[in-house]
Amino acid sequence: MKILYIDCGMGAAGDMLTAALLDACTDDEKKEILQQLNNMGIPDVTYTLTKSVKCGITGSHMEVAVAGVVESEDMYDHHHGEHEHHHGEDGHHHDSYHDHHYEAHHHHSSMSDVMAVVNGLNVSDKVKKDVENVYGLIAEAESHVHGVKVEDIHFHEVGTMDAIADITAVCVLFEKIAADKVVASPVHVGSGQVRCAHGILPVPAPATAFILKSIPIYGGQIKGELCTPTGAALLKYFVDEFGSMPVMSSDQIGYGMGKKDFDRANCVRVIVGTVEERDQVSDGFFSSNDRIVELSCNIDDMTGEEIGFAADMLMQQGARDVFTIPIYMKKGRPAVLLRVICQPDDREMIVKAIFKYTSTIGIRETLCNRYIMDRSMEQQETEYGTVRKKTVSGYGVSRSKYEYEDLARIARQQDISINEVKNKLD
C-alpha cells in the first residue's frame, strides 16, 4: 500500500505543501509537473520552483507570480509566504505600488468567481472537484466565523489567483502521487497573534481553528501563524489519519520551505513510501499489521462492580479490549489503570463512552502499531456435534485451538473436564 506521510512540525501552507510534494518527485517528474502547472491556464500565473536552504537542509520553495510579480514578505505579513493575506505590516491595504500591481487579483471573490476560474482550467475533473471541496471547507469556516451564509461568502484572503494556484497545484500533485493512504502528524499552529484584513487575531486564526476541529493541533514557543487557512483546509480534505509516522519503507522525501527563518527548519516534509499489509514469510504463511489506539485513565473513586459495568459497556460500544491494572497513586491511594483498545476510527466514540461510564476527568491516547497473525475459523463435525476451531498463522508460526464455548458446552453435557474434551476431540 502506498503511503504519503506529511510532517507538520512547522505547520502547513499551500505553497509549502506544493513545494514539498514536488520536491519528493524525481527530476524528470518535477519538470513534467511544473510544465503541467504552468499550462493549466490560471490567468497571469507562473510557477517557479527554486532551491531553498533552512537550518542546513536543502529543499524547494514554490514561487507563484501573478502578472509577473511575486509576493514578498515586506509586502505581506505572513510567516510562510502563503499567498492569502492582502495587507501590510500595519494590517491595512497598501495604496501605492503594491495596490497598483495587485489590484487585478487581490479582490473579494465569491465561490462562483473562484469556480469559474477553476472550471476553465486544463486539469482533470477530479482535480476540479477537489479544488471545489477544499474551497468549500474554507467557505464553511468563513461562514461560521463571520455569521453569514456560505453562498454570501466573499473570500477576503483566499479568493485570489495566487491562492487558487496554490490549492490547484496541491490537488494536481495529490492526483499525481496517488497514495492509497495519507497520514499527517499533529499540526503545529504557532502562537501569539496575526494581522489580517479584519485586524489582529489570535493564532490560530478563527477560520483556521474552525477548519482544524477534530484534528490534533498544538502551539509552542514560535510566535506567528504557522498553519494558514489554506494549509488547514488542504490537510483536512486530503489526510486520512493524524498521528505518528506509520511503519513504512520510504521511497521519496521532499522538503517544502517557507520564507521566514526560525531556529527550526521552516518546512513541511513529506515522505512517500509503502506499507506491506500482508508480508509473506519464509514458511509460506502471511502476517498482517495495522494500527490501534490505546486509551488510558487512572480511577480511584469507583467500586469494582462499577468498573466492571463500565468495561462491559465499553465492549458493547465497539472497544476491541478493556482491562484494568492495579496501581498506587499519590499519597499511597490504591487505584486502577483502565486501558481500552480500539480502532482509530472509533476513538471519538470510545472517548465519549469512557467519560460517560467512568468518573475520570482525563484520558491519555497512544497510537500503536500492532502486529497480528492471520486468523481463520473452521467448523469440525464430531460425535458431540459441531465444534469451532480457530487457526492462526504468520511470522513463521502456525497454531490452532478449539473455541472455549464449544468445549464448555460439551464438558457440561458429558460431565467431564474441558481437558478431557480436548483429548477426545484430538
C-alpha positions as CSV (number, residue, x, y, z in Angstrom):
1,M,0.0,0.0,0.0
2,K,1.4,3.4,-1.0
3,I,1.6,5.8,1.9
4,L,2.1,9.6,1.9
5,Y,3.2,11.0,5.3
6,I,3.2,14.7,6.0
7,D,5.3,16.2,8.8
8,C,3.5,19.3,10.0
9,G,6.0,20.2,12.8
10,M,6.2,23.7,11.4
11,G,2.6,24.0,10.3
12,A,1.3,23.9,6.8
13,A,0.7,26.4,4.0
14,G,-0.4,26.0,0.4
15,D,3.0,27.0,-1.2
16,M,4.9,24.8,1.3
17,L,2.8,21.7,0.6
18,T,3.1,22.3,-3.2
19,A,6.9,22.6,-2.9
20,A,7.2,19.6,-0.6
21,L,5.1,17.3,-2.8
22,L,7.0,18.4,-5.9
23,D,10.4,18.1,-4.1
24,A,9.5,14.4,-3.4
25,C,9.3,13.7,-7.2
26,T,12.2,12.8,-9.5
27,D,13.9,15.4,-11.5
28,D,12.1,14.3,-14.7
29,E,8.7,14.3,-12.8
30,K,9.4,17.8,-11.5
31,K,9.9,19.2,-15.0
32,E,6.8,17.5,-16.3
33,I,4.6,18.6,-13.4
34,L,5.9,22.1,-13.4
35,Q,5.2,22.4,-17.1
36,Q,1.7,21.0,-16.4
37,L,1.1,23.6,-13.7
38,N,2.2,26.4,-16.0
39,N,-0.1,25.2,-18.8
40,M,-3.2,24.8,-16.6
41,G,-4.5,28.2,-17.7
42,I,-4.7,30.2,-14.4
43,P,-4.8,33.8,-15.7
44,D,-1.4,35.5,-15.5
45,V,0.0,32.9,-13.1
46,T,3.5,31.4,-13.4
47,Y,5.0,28.7,-11.2
48,T,8.8,28.6,-10.5
49,L,10.4,26.0,-8.2
50,T,13.6,27.3,-6.6
51,K,16.1,25.7,-4.2
52,S,16.0,26.9,-0.6
53,V,18.1,26.1,2.5
54,K,16.8,26.2,6.1
55,C,19.0,25.3,9.0
56,G,21.3,23.5,6.7
57,I,18.6,21.4,5.0
58,T,18.1,21.8,1.3
59,G,14.6,21.8,-0.1
60,S,12.4,23.6,-2.5
61,H,10.4,26.8,-2.5
62,M,7.5,27.4,-4.8
63,E,7.2,30.9,-6.2
64,V,3.9,31.9,-7.7
65,A,4.0,35.1,-9.8
66,V,0.8,36.9,-10.9
67,A,1.2,39.2,-13.8
68,G,5.0,38.8,-13.4
69,V,5.1,39.9,-9.8
70,V,5.9,37.6,-6.9
71,E,4.6,38.5,-3.4
72,S,7.3,39.1,-0.8
73,E,7.3,39.3,2.9
74,D,7.9,43.0,3.0
75,M,4.6,43.4,1.1
76,Y,2.6,40.9,3.0
77,D,2.7,39.9,6.7
78,H,2.6,36.1,6.6
79,H,5.1,33.8,8.2
80,H,5.1,31.2,5.4
81,G,4.7,33.5,2.4
82,E,1.3,31.8,1.7
83,H,-0.4,34.0,-0.8
84,E,-3.6,34.6,1.2
85,H,-3.2,37.9,3.1
86,H,-3.5,41.1,1.2
87,H,-2.3,43.5,3.8
88,G,0.9,45.0,5.1
89,E,2.7,45.1,8.4
90,D,0.2,47.8,9.6
91,G,-2.7,45.5,8.8
92,H,-4.1,47.8,6.2
93,H,-4.3,47.7,2.4
94,H,-1.4,49.3,0.6
95,D,-2.3,52.2,-1.5
96,S,0.7,52.7,-3.8
97,Y,2.9,50.4,-5.8
98,H,1.6,47.2,-4.4
99,D,-2.1,48.0,-4.8
100,H,-1.4,49.1,-8.4
101,H,0.2,45.8,-9.3
102,Y,-2.1,43.5,-7.3
103,E,-5.4,45.2,-7.9
104,A,-6.2,42.7,-10.6
105,H,-6.1,39.6,-8.4
106,H,-6.4,40.8,-4.7
107,H,-10.1,41.4,-4.6
108,H,-13.1,39.9,-2.8
109,S,-14.1,36.8,-4.8
110,S,-17.2,34.7,-4.4
111,M,-17.2,30.9,-4.6
112,S,-18.7,31.2,-8.1
113,D,-15.9,33.5,-9.1
114,V,-13.3,31.0,-7.9
115,M,-15.0,28.1,-9.6
116,A,-15.4,30.0,-12.9
117,V,-11.6,30.1,-13.0
118,V,-11.2,26.5,-11.8
119,N,-13.7,25.0,-14.3
120,G,-11.8,26.6,-17.2
121,L,-8.5,25.1,-16.2
122,N,-6.7,22.3,-18.2
123,V,-6.9,19.8,-15.4
124,S,-8.9,16.6,-14.7
125,D,-12.5,16.6,-13.4
126,K,-11.2,15.1,-10.2
127,V,-8.8,18.0,-9.6
128,K,-11.6,20.5,-10.2
129,K,-13.8,18.7,-7.7
130,D,-11.0,18.5,-5.2
131,V,-10.4,22.3,-5.5
132,E,-14.1,23.0,-5.1
133,N,-14.2,20.8,-2.0
134,V,-11.2,22.5,-0.4
135,Y,-12.7,25.9,-1.1
136,G,-15.9,24.6,0.4
137,L,-14.1,23.9,3.7
138,I,-12.8,27.4,3.7
139,A,-16.2,28.9,2.9
140,E,-17.8,26.9,5.7
141,A,-15.2,28.2,8.1
142,E,-15.6,31.8,7.0
143,S,-19.4,31.4,7.2
144,H,-19.2,30.2,10.8
145,V,-16.7,32.9,11.8
146,H,-18.5,35.8,10.2
147,G,-22.0,34.6,10.7
148,V,-23.1,34.8,7.1
149,K,-24.5,32.2,4.7
150,V,-22.0,30.2,2.7
151,E,-23.4,31.4,-0.6
152,D,-22.8,35.0,0.6
153,I,-19.1,34.4,1.5
154,H,-16.6,36.6,-0.3
155,F,-13.0,35.4,0.2
156,H,-11.1,38.3,1.6
157,E,-7.8,36.5,1.8
158,V,-8.0,33.2,-0.1
159,G,-10.0,34.2,-3.2
160,T,-7.1,35.4,-5.2
161,M,-5.3,33.9,-8.2
162,D,-2.2,33.0,-6.3
163,A,-4.3,31.1,-3.7
164,I,-6.2,29.3,-6.5
165,A,-2.8,28.5,-7.8
166,D,-1.6,27.0,-4.5
167,I,-4.7,24.9,-3.9
168,T,-4.9,23.7,-7.5
169,A,-1.2,22.7,-7.6
170,V,-1.6,20.7,-4.4
171,C,-4.7,18.9,-5.8
172,V,-2.8,18.1,-9.0
173,L,0.2,16.7,-7.0
174,F,-2.1,14.5,-4.8
175,E,-3.6,13.1,-8.0
176,K,-0.1,12.5,-9.5
177,I,1.3,10.8,-6.4
178,A,-2.0,8.8,-6.0
179,A,-1.3,7.5,-2.4
180,D,-3.6,4.8,-1.1
181,K,-3.5,6.5,2.3
182,V,-2.4,9.9,3.6
183,V,-1.2,10.3,7.2
184,A,-0.1,13.5,8.8
185,S,1.5,14.5,12.1
186,P,-0.4,16.7,14.6
187,V,-0.3,20.2,13.3
188,H,1.9,22.9,14.9
189,V,-0.2,26.1,14.6
190,G,2.2,28.6,16.2
191,S,1.3,31.1,18.9
192,G,0.7,34.8,19.5
193,Q,-1.3,37.0,17.1
194,V,-1.5,37.5,13.4
195,R,-2.5,40.6,11.4
196,C,-5.2,40.1,8.8
197,A,-7.7,42.2,6.8
198,H,-10.1,42.1,9.8
199,G,-7.5,43.3,12.3
200,I,-5.3,41.5,14.9
201,L,-6.5,37.9,15.6
202,P,-5.2,35.1,17.8
203,V,-3.2,32.2,16.4
204,P,-4.6,30.0,15.1
205,A,-6.9,32.5,13.3
206,P,-10.6,31.8,13.8
207,A,-11.2,30.3,10.4
208,T,-8.1,28.1,10.7
209,A,-9.2,26.9,14.2
210,F,-12.6,26.0,12.8
211,I,-11.2,24.0,9.9
212,L,-8.8,22.2,12.3
213,K,-11.7,21.0,14.6
214,S,-11.2,17.3,15.5
215,I,-7.6,17.4,14.2
216,P,-4.8,17.2,16.8
217,I,-3.0,20.6,17.0
218,Y,-0.5,22.2,19.3
219,G,1.2,25.6,19.9
220,G,4.7,26.3,21.1
221,Q,7.4,28.9,21.6
222,I,7.4,30.1,18.0
223,K,5.4,33.4,17.6
224,G,3.4,33.7,14.5
225,E,0.9,31.8,12.2
226,L,2.4,28.5,11.2
227,C,-0.8,27.0,9.7
228,T,-2.8,29.0,7.3
229,P,-6.5,28.5,6.4
230,T,-5.5,27.2,3.0
231,G,-3.0,24.8,4.6
232,A,-5.6,23.7,7.2
233,A,-8.2,23.1,4.5
234,L,-5.8,21.0,2.3
235,L,-4.9,18.9,5.3
236,K,-8.5,18.5,6.4
237,Y,-9.5,17.3,2.9
238,F,-6.7,15.0,1.9
239,V,-5.4,13.5,5.2
240,D,-7.0,10.2,6.2
241,E,-5.4,9.9,9.6
242,F,-3.4,12.2,12.0
243,G,-0.8,10.6,14.3
244,S,2.8,9.4,14.3
245,M,4.6,8.1,11.2
246,P,3.4,4.6,10.4
247,V,5.9,1.7,9.9
248,M,6.8,2.2,6.3
249,S,9.6,1.8,3.7
250,S,10.3,5.3,2.4
251,D,11.0,5.8,-1.3
252,Q,10.9,9.6,-1.8
253,I,11.3,12.5,0.6
254,G,10.5,16.2,-0.1
255,Y,11.0,19.4,1.8
256,G,8.8,22.4,1.1
257,M,10.4,25.6,2.5
258,G,8.7,28.7,3.9
259,K,10.1,32.2,3.5
260,K,10.7,33.1,7.2
261,D,13.7,31.9,9.2
262,F,13.4,30.4,12.6
263,D,15.7,28.5,14.9
264,R,14.0,25.4,13.5
265,A,13.9,24.5,9.8
266,N,10.8,26.2,8.5
267,C,9.5,23.5,6.2
268,V,6.8,20.9,5.5
269,R,8.4,17.4,5.0
270,V,6.6,14.7,3.0
271,I,7.7,11.0,2.8
272,V,6.3,8.7,0.2
273,G,6.7,5.0,0.8
274,T,5.0,1.7,1.2
275,V,3.3,-0.3,3.9
276,E,3.0,-4.0,3.4
277,E,-0.2,-5.1,4.9
278,R,0.5,-8.7,4.1
279,D,4.1,-9.8,4.3
280,Q,4.9,-13.3,3.1
281,V,7.4,-15.0,5.5
282,S,9.7,-17.9,4.8
283,D,7.3,-20.7,5.6
284,G,4.7,-19.6,3.2
285,F,2.3,-18.1,5.7
286,F,1.3,-14.5,5.8
287,S,1.2,-11.9,8.6
288,S,-0.6,-8.6,8.9
289,N,-0.1,-5.3,10.7
290,D,-2.4,-2.5,11.5
291,R,-2.7,0.4,13.9
292,I,-4.7,0.6,17.1
293,V,-5.4,3.3,19.7
294,E,-4.8,2.7,23.5
295,L,-6.9,5.0,25.7
296,S,-5.9,5.1,29.4
297,C,-7.1,6.7,32.6
298,N,-6.5,6.4,36.3
299,I,-9.5,5.8,38.5
300,D,-9.5,5.8,42.4
301,D,-13.2,6.5,43.2
302,M,-15.2,3.7,41.6
303,T,-16.1,0.3,43.0
304,G,-15.1,-2.9,41.4
305,E,-18.7,-3.5,40.3
306,E,-18.9,0.0,38.7
307,I,-15.7,-0.6,36.8
308,G,-16.8,-4.0,35.7
309,F,-20.1,-2.5,34.4
310,A,-18.1,0.3,32.6
311,A,-15.9,-2.3,30.9
312,D,-18.9,-4.3,29.7
313,M,-20.5,-1.1,28.2
314,L,-17.2,-0.1,26.5
315,M,-17.0,-3.5,24.9
316,Q,-20.6,-3.1,23.7
317,Q,-19.6,0.3,22.2
318,G,-17.0,-1.3,20.0
319,A,-13.8,-1.5,22.1
320,R,-11.5,-4.3,21.0
321,D,-10.4,-5.0,24.5
322,V,-10.8,-3.5,28.0
323,F,-8.7,-4.3,31.0
324,T,-7.5,-2.9,34.3
325,I,-4.2,-2.8,36.1
326,P,-3.9,-2.2,39.9
327,I,-1.8,1.0,40.6
328,Y,-1.0,3.3,43.5
329,M,-1.5,7.0,43.1
330,K,-0.1,9.9,45.1
331,K,-0.4,9.6,48.9
332,G,-0.5,5.8,48.5
333,R,-4.1,5.7,47.3
334,P,-4.9,2.3,45.7
335,A,-6.5,2.8,42.2
336,V,-6.8,1.1,38.9
337,L,-5.5,1.9,35.5
338,L,-8.3,1.5,32.9
339,R,-7.0,0.7,29.5
340,V,-9.2,0.5,26.4
341,I,-8.1,-0.7,23.0
342,C,-10.0,0.4,19.9
343,Q,-9.7,1.1,16.2
344,P,-8.5,4.7,15.2
345,D,-11.8,5.4,13.6
346,D,-13.7,4.5,16.8
347,R,-11.6,6.7,19.2
348,E,-14.1,9.6,19.4
349,M,-17.0,7.3,20.2
350,I,-15.0,5.3,22.8
351,V,-13.7,8.5,24.5
352,K,-17.2,9.7,24.9
353,A,-18.2,6.3,26.4
354,I,-15.3,6.4,28.9
355,F,-16.4,9.8,30.1
356,K,-20.0,8.6,30.3
357,Y,-19.4,5.3,32.2
358,T,-16.5,6.2,34.4
359,S,-15.6,9.0,36.8
360,T,-12.4,10.0,35.1
361,I,-11.8,13.6,34.0
362,G,-8.9,13.0,31.7
363,I,-7.9,10.3,29.1
364,R,-4.5,9.6,27.6
365,E,-4.1,8.4,24.0
366,T,-1.4,6.3,22.4
367,L,-1.4,5.3,18.8
368,C,0.3,1.9,18.4
369,N,1.4,-0.2,15.5
370,R,0.1,-3.7,16.0
371,Y,1.4,-6.9,14.5
372,I,-1.3,-9.6,14.1
373,M,-1.4,-13.1,12.7
374,D,-3.9,-14.2,10.1
375,R,-6.9,-15.9,11.6
376,S,-9.4,-18.4,10.2
377,M,-12.3,-20.3,11.7
378,E,-13.4,-23.7,10.6
379,Q,-16.2,-26.0,11.8
380,Q,-15.4,-29.5,12.7
381,E,-18.1,-32.2,12.9
382,T,-17.6,-34.5,15.9
383,E,-19.6,-37.1,17.8
384,Y,-20.5,-34.3,20.2
385,G,-21.8,-32.0,17.5
386,T,-20.2,-29.1,15.6
387,V,-17.1,-27.7,17.2
388,R,-15.4,-24.5,16.0
389,K,-11.6,-24.4,15.6
390,K,-9.6,-21.2,15.3
391,T,-6.3,-21.3,13.3
392,V,-3.7,-18.5,13.4
393,S,-0.6,-18.2,11.3
394,G,2.2,-15.8,10.4
395,Y,5.7,-14.8,11.3
396,G,6.8,-18.5,10.9
397,V,4.2,-19.7,13.4
398,S,1.0,-21.7,13.0
399,R,-1.3,-23.0,15.8
400,S,-4.9,-23.8,16.4
401,K,-7.3,-24.2,19.3
402,Y,-11.0,-25.1,19.9
403,E,-13.4,-22.4,20.9
404,Y,-13.9,-22.3,24.6
405,E,-17.7,-22.0,24.4
406,D,-17.9,-25.2,22.4
407,L,-15.6,-27.1,24.8
408,A,-17.5,-25.8,27.8
409,R,-20.8,-27.0,26.3
410,I,-19.6,-30.5,25.7
411,A,-18.0,-30.7,29.1
412,R,-21.3,-29.8,30.8
413,Q,-23.2,-32.3,28.6
414,Q,-20.8,-35.1,29.3
415,D,-20.0,-34.1,32.9
416,I,-16.3,-34.2,32.2
417,S,-13.4,-31.6,32.3
418,I,-12.5,-29.3,29.5
419,N,-9.1,-31.0,29.2
420,E,-10.9,-34.4,28.8
421,V,-13.0,-32.9,26.0
422,K,-9.8,-31.7,24.2
423,N,-8.3,-35.2,24.4
424,K,-11.4,-36.8,23.0
425,L,-11.5,-34.3,20.1
426,D,-7.8,-34.8,19.3
